[in-house]
């Protein structure tokens, strides 16, 4: 059974900063492709309960994201809060400044991502996946391969999250989403290179093929090679 990514993202926020964490969770869902442009967020009552925040806090967070251009509220029978068809462009903070601000946090995030995602690929390939899980993984791969430059980063994130989903571990899915968000600002700060996208898509297919074939060793190796390529590219632009 697929561990739904929205369950991993829309999980209870920690005490202390409910507004800020609610904004973070909603942005995470949008930027990682858990809810896509044009999709409606879960109903207010349900979403507040899942996040374990008051409806007032949730409304304040939605208002902040409305002003930032990520969502819009619609009235009427089929109303609700919808992700905007056109999302704000990523903030282009110079990559070297981001890396300087992160300091040792960059290597920490890259190491954590490597451990989590190679383990996720291996675990996914070790499971007997059902038809829905196989279809979900294949669909995310196909959408990533067909993505425009504008949508590529979001759909790439969604594919990596899908691999964690089919492990059946909600904790692993949540951790994968968190570390991807830590790195996405840096990834957004470097250019999307057509040759690199082609190479990434080849590696994505190798990972998914190994998972679907039930080959844990090949899945782990393919994921490790893919993540090493991303880390080398990041260092090339940041160092």
C-alpha positions in Angstrom: 0.0 0.0 0.0 1.3 3.5 -0.9 2.1 5.7 2.0 0.4 8.8 0.8 2.8 11.8 0.6 0.1 14.2 1.8 -0.1 12.2 5.1 3.6 12.6 5.4 3.5 16.3 4.7 0.3 17.3 6.4 1.3 15.8 9.8 0.9 17.5 13.1 3.1 20.6 13.6 5.4 20.9 16.5 4.4 23.2 19.4 6.0 26.6 19.6 5.6 28.1 16.2 2.3 26.8 14.8 1.8 29.6 12.2 5.3 29.4 10.8 5.3 25.6 10.7 1.8 25.6 9.0 3.1 27.9 6.3 6.2 25.6 5.9 4.0 22.4 5.6 1.7 24.0 3.0 4.7 25.3 1.0 6.3 21.9 1.3 3.2 20.2 -0.2 3.2 22.7 -3.1 6.9 22.8 -3.9 7.3 19.0 -3.7 4.4 18.4 -6.0 2.1 16.7 -3.4 -0.6 19.2 -4.4 -0.1 20.4 -8.0 -1.2 23.6 -9.7 -5.0 23.6 -10.0 -5.5 21.2 -7.1 -7.6 22.0 -4.1 -6.1 21.7 -0.7 -8.0 19.4 1.8 -11.0 21.1 3.4 -10.2 23.6 6.2 -11.6 21.5 9.0 -9.8 18.4 7.9 -6.5 20.1 7.2 -6.5 21.9 10.6 -7.1 18.6 12.3 -4.3 16.9 10.4 -1.9 19.7 11.2 -3.2 19.9 14.8 -3.6 23.7 14.6 -6.6 25.9 15.1 -8.6 27.0 12.1 -7.6 30.6 12.9 -3.9 29.6 12.5 -4.7 27.7 9.3 -6.6 30.7 7.8 -3.7 33.0 8.7 -1.2 30.7 7.0 -3.4 30.4 3.9 -3.8 34.2 3.8 0.0 34.5 3.8 0.3 32.1 0.9 -2.4 33.9 -0.9 -0.6 37.2 -0.7 2.6 35.4 -1.8 0.9 34.1 -4.9 0.8 30.4 -4.1 -2.9 29.8 -3.5 -6.3 31.4 -4.1 -9.6 30.9 -2.3 -12.8 30.4 -4.2 -16.3 30.6 -2.9 -19.4 28.6 -3.8 -20.4 25.0 -3.8 -17.1 23.9 -5.5 -15.0 26.4 -3.6 -12.1 26.0 -1.4 -8.4 26.8 -1.4 -6.6 26.0 -4.7 -3.0 26.0 -5.8 -2.5 28.7 -8.4 -1.9 27.5 -11.9 1.1 29.9 -12.2 3.4 29.6 -9.1 5.8 32.4 -8.1 9.3 32.0 -9.6 11.9 30.7 -7.1 13.8 33.5 -5.4 17.2 33.7 -7.1 19.5 34.2 -4.2 23.1 33.8 -5.4 24.1 30.2 -5.0 27.4 31.0 -3.3 25.7 33.2 -0.7 23.2 30.4 0.1 26.1 27.9 0.4 28.0 30.4 2.7 24.9 30.8 4.9 24.4 27.1 5.1 28.1 26.5 6.0 28.5 22.9 7.2 24.8 22.4 6.8 25.2 21.7 3.1 27.4 18.6 3.7 25.0 17.6 6.5 22.0 17.8 4.2 23.8 16.0 1.3 24.9 13.2 3.6 21.4 12.9 5.1 19.8 12.8 1.7 22.3 10.1 0.5 21.6 7.9 3.5 17.8 8.4 3.3 17.3 8.1 -0.4 19.7 5.2 -1.2 18.0 3.4 1.7 14.6 4.2 0.4 15.4 2.9 -3.1 16.8 -0.3 -1.6 13.8 -0.7 0.7 11.3 0.0 -2.1 12.9 -2.7 -4.3 12.8 -5.2 -1.4 9.0 -5.0 -1.1 6.4 -6.8 -3.2 4.7 -3.7 -4.7 1.1 -3.8 -5.5 -0.4 -2.7 -8.9 -1.3 0.8 -7.5 2.2 1.3 -6.1 3.8 0.3 -9.4 1.5 2.5 -11.4 2.1 5.4 -9.0 5.9 5.1 -9.4 5.7 4.7 -13.2 3.4 7.7 -13.5 5.7 10.0 -11.5 8.6 8.8 -13.7 6.7 9.5 -16.9 5.7 13.0 -15.7 9.2 13.9 -14.8 10.6 12.8 -18.1 7.9 14.9 -19.9 8.3 17.9 -17.7 9.1 21.4 -19.0 12.0 23.3 -17.5 9.5 25.3 -15.5 8.0 22.2 -13.9 11.1 20.0 -13.8 12.3 20.6 -10.3 8.9 20.1 -8.7 8.2 16.9 -10.6 11.7 15.6 -9.9 11.0 16.2 -6.2 7.7 14.4 -6.6 9.4 11.3 -8.1 12.0 11.1 -5.3 9.1 11.4 -2.8 7.2 8.6 -4.6 10.2 6.2 -4.2 10.0 6.9 -0.4 6.3 6.5 -0.5 6.4 2.9 -1.9 8.7 1.8 0.9 5.5 1.8 3.1 7.3 3.9 5.8 5.6 7.2 6.7 8.6 8.3 8.8 11.0 7.8 5.8 8.6 9.7 3.5 8.4 12.6 5.9 12.2 12.7 6.4 12.8 12.6 2.6 10.4 15.5 2.1 12.2 17.5 4.8 15.7 17.0 3.4 14.5 17.7 -0.1 13.1 21.1 1.1 16.5 21.9 2.7 18.2 21.4 -0.6 15.6 22.8 -3.0 16.6 26.4 -2.5 20.1 25.6 -3.4 19.0 23.6 -6.4 16.8 26.5 -7.5 19.8 28.8 -7.4 21.8 26.9 -10.0 20.8 26.7 -13.7 18.9 23.7 -15.1 21.2 22.3 -17.7 19.6 20.3 -20.6 22.4 17.7 -20.7 22.2 17.2 -16.9 18.4 16.8 -17.2 18.8 14.1 -19.8 21.4 12.3 -17.6 19.1 12.6 -14.6 16.2 11.2 -16.5 18.3 8.2 -17.5 19.3 7.7 -13.9 15.7 8.1 -12.7 14.7 5.3 -15.1 17.4 3.0 -13.9 16.3 3.5 -10.3 12.6 2.9 -11.0 13.4 -0.1 -13.3 15.4 -1.6 -10.5 12.7 -1.0 -7.9 10.0 -2.5 -10.2 12.3 -5.4 -10.9 12.7 -6.1 -7.2 16.5 -5.7 -7.3 17.5 -3.9 -4.1 21.3 -3.8 -4.9 20.8 -2.3 -8.3 18.3 0.2 -6.9 20.6 1.4 -4.2 23.6 1.6 -6.6 21.5 3.6 -9.2 20.3 6.0 -6.6 23.7 6.5 -5.1 25.1 7.3 -8.5 22.3 9.8 -9.2 22.8 11.6 -5.8 26.5 11.8 -6.3 26.0 13.5 -9.6 23.7 16.1 -8.0 26.2 16.7 -5.2 29.1 17.2 -7.8 27.0 19.6 -9.7 26.1 21.6 -6.6 29.7 21.8 -5.6 30.7 22.8 -9.1 28.5 25.9 -8.9 29.0 26.6 -5.2 32.7 26.1 -4.5 
